[in-house]
């Protein structure tokens, strides 16, 4: 130590994927915040037909270099699979392919899967249903007010 300050080596860089620069597919799964029921359900990710442990947020899946088939959906009541999405992913040696999955806003729409950022599918049917419900509510309240006069 020379002088009043001691020098320390810089901290190591944060890990960006699997250790050792391994080959991987990283899937970030998201859902629309107002779809609060998805907090209680985990997405299901299948790689080449085999289920992989997954959760909302980023899931890193170590793979061998080459082509891989990725399928994702969210289990539900009716329909039994919400937002199915699939794609073939080509992974080079030492590469981590970043993908994003977004569950749809409307349960009968497909999910979005691909390079980030993705959009929420099913926005138009969701808005239509909410506008129709609001219209029915306005008609019922208006009829109630008119009949009370």
WOPEGI-V585199 format. One record per residue. N is the residue number from 1. RES is the residue in one small letter. PSI is psi in whole degrees, 0 to 359 (NA if undefined). D_CENTER is the distance of its C-alpha to the mean C-alpha in whole Angstrom. Layout:
N&RES&PSI&D_CENTER, N&RES&PSI&D_CENTER
//
This chain:
1&x&124&51, 2&x&128&53, 3&x&187&53, 4&x&351&51, 5&x&138&47, 6&x&135&46, 7&x&135&43, 8&x&152&40, 9&x&152&38, 10&x&151&35, 11&x&154&32, 12&x&152&30, 13&x&151&27, 14&x&150&23, 15&x&139&22, 16&x&351&19, 17&x&211&18, 18&x&152&20, 19&x&148&24, 20&x&18&26, 21&x&33&24, 22&x&166&23, 23&x&135&21, 24&x&165&17, 25&x&125&14, 26&x&119&11, 27&x&124&8, 28&x&112&6, 29&x&131&2, 30&x&158&3, 31&x&159&6, 32&x&130&9, 33&x&330&11, 34&x&350&14, 35&x&63&12, 36&x&335&14, 37&x&340&14, 38&x&345&11, 39&x&333&12, 40&x&358&14, 41&x&137&12, 42&x&145&10, 43&x&156&8, 44&x&126&10, 45&x&130&11, 46&x&127&14, 47&x&116&16, 48&x&38&19, 49&x&353&19, 50&x&131&19, 51&x&140&16, 52&x&141&15, 53&x&127&14, 54&x&161&11, 55&x&172&9, 56&x&140&6, 57&x&204&7, 58&x&128&9, 59&x&123&10, 60&x&125&13, 61&x&110&15, 62&x&134&19, 63&x&167&20, 64&x&156&23, 65&x&147&24, 66&x&197&24, 67&x&137&21, 68&x&143&19, 69&x&123&17, 70&x&126&13, 71&x&135&12, 72&x&142&9, 73&x&172&9, 74&x&123&10, 75&x&144&13, 76&x&186&15, 77&x&298&19, 78&x&107&20, 79&x&166&18, 80&x&338&17, 81&x&118&14, 82&x&136&12, 83&x&47&10, 84&x&139&11, 85&x&144&11, 86&x&151&13, 87&x&158&14, 88&x&130&17, 89&x&126&17, 90&x&125&20, 91&x&126&20, 92&x&158&23, 93&x&132&25, 94&x&5&24, 95&x&143&21, 96&x&114&17, 97&x&120&15, 98&x&124&12, 99&x&159&9, 100&x&134&6, 101&x&132&4, 102&x&123&4, 103&x&146&6, 104&x&161&9, 105&x&331&12, 106&x&127&14, 107&x&336&14, 108&x&8&16, 109&x&156&14, 110&x&159&12, 111&x&168&8, 112&x&130&8, 113&x&128&8, 114&x&196&10, 115&x&140&12, 116&x&152&10, 117&x&149&10, 118&x&165&9, 119&x&159&10, 120&x&121&9, 121&x&159&12, 122&x&16&14, 123&x&318&15, 124&x&311&19, 125&x&325&20, 126&x&315&18, 127&x&319&21, 128&x&317&23, 129&x&317&23, 130&x&321&23, 131&x&320&26, 132&x&316&28, 133&x&320&28, 134&x&320&29, 135&x&315&32, 136&x&318&33, 137&x&317&33, 138&x&318&35, 139&x&316&37, 140&x&315&38, 141&x&320&39, 142&x&317&41, 143&x&321&43, 144&x&318&43, 145&x&319&45, 146&x&319&47, 147&x&338&48, 148&x&351&49, 149&x&NA&51
//
